């Protein structure tokens, strides 16, 4: 199992160090805060992707401007 390039052994070591540093009373609070932050980040990134998709769809639906007779003459000798 490999999460973000970190294996199971590394995750276990990080968990043990966090337990020693923060103590068992603060770990649930920290986990809740991290989960809320990740949830908000995921929601924000999804909103951004939806907005970009909508804007790109709007841009692609707009008609292209006519290049004019000068450009047509250059393309067709």
C-alpha positions as CSV (number, residue, x, y, z in Angstrom):
1,X,0.0,0.0,0.0
2,X,1.5,3.3,-1.1
3,X,-0.1,6.6,-0.4
4,X,1.6,9.7,-1.9
5,X,4.8,7.8,-2.0
6,X,4.7,6.9,1.7
7,X,4.4,3.2,2.6
8,X,2.7,1.5,5.4
9,X,5.8,1.5,7.6
10,X,6.3,5.2,7.2
11,X,2.7,6.0,8.0
12,X,2.9,3.9,11.1
13,X,6.1,5.7,12.2
14,X,4.5,9.1,11.6
15,X,1.4,8.0,13.7
16,X,3.6,6.8,16.6
17,X,5.6,10.0,16.6
18,X,2.4,12.1,16.5
19,X,1.1,10.1,19.4
20,X,4.2,10.8,21.4
21,X,4.4,14.5,20.5
22,X,0.7,15.4,20.8
23,X,-0.6,12.8,23.2
24,X,-3.7,10.7,23.0
25,X,-6.1,13.5,24.1
26,X,-5.2,15.8,21.2
27,X,-5.0,13.3,18.3
28,X,-8.7,13.1,17.7
29,X,-9.0,16.9,17.6
30,X,-6.1,17.1,15.2
31,X,-7.5,14.4,13.0
32,X,-10.9,16.2,12.9
33,X,-9.2,19.4,11.9
34,X,-7.2,17.7,9.2
35,X,-10.3,16.0,7.8
36,X,-12.3,19.3,7.8
37,X,-9.4,21.0,6.0
38,X,-9.2,18.3,3.4
39,X,-12.9,18.3,2.9
40,X,-12.9,22.1,2.4
41,X,-10.0,21.8,0.0
42,X,-11.7,19.1,-2.1
43,X,-14.9,21.2,-2.2
44,X,-13.0,24.4,-3.2
45,X,-11.1,22.6,-5.9
46,X,-14.3,21.0,-7.3
47,X,-16.0,24.4,-7.4
48,X,-12.9,25.8,-9.2
49,X,-13.0,23.0,-11.8
50,X,-16.7,23.5,-12.3
51,X,-16.2,27.2,-12.9
52,X,-13.3,26.6,-15.3
53,X,-15.3,24.0,-17.2
54,X,-18.3,26.4,-17.5
55,X,-16.1,29.3,-18.6
56,X,-14.2,27.2,-21.1
57,X,-17.6,26.0,-22.5
58,X,-18.8,29.6,-22.8
59,X,-15.6,30.6,-24.6
60,X,-15.8,27.7,-27.0
61,X,-19.4,28.5,-27.9
62,X,-18.6,32.1,-28.9
63,X,-18.3,32.5,-32.6
64,X,-14.9,33.2,-34.0
65,X,-14.4,36.7,-35.4
66,X,-14.2,37.0,-39.2
67,X,-10.5,37.4,-40.1
68,X,-11.4,39.8,-42.9
69,X,-10.5,39.9,-46.6
70,X,-6.8,40.5,-45.9
71,X,-6.4,37.3,-44.1
72,X,-8.4,35.3,-46.6
73,X,-6.2,36.6,-49.4
74,X,-3.0,35.4,-47.6
75,X,-4.5,31.9,-47.0
76,X,-5.8,31.4,-50.6
77,X,-3.2,32.5,-53.1
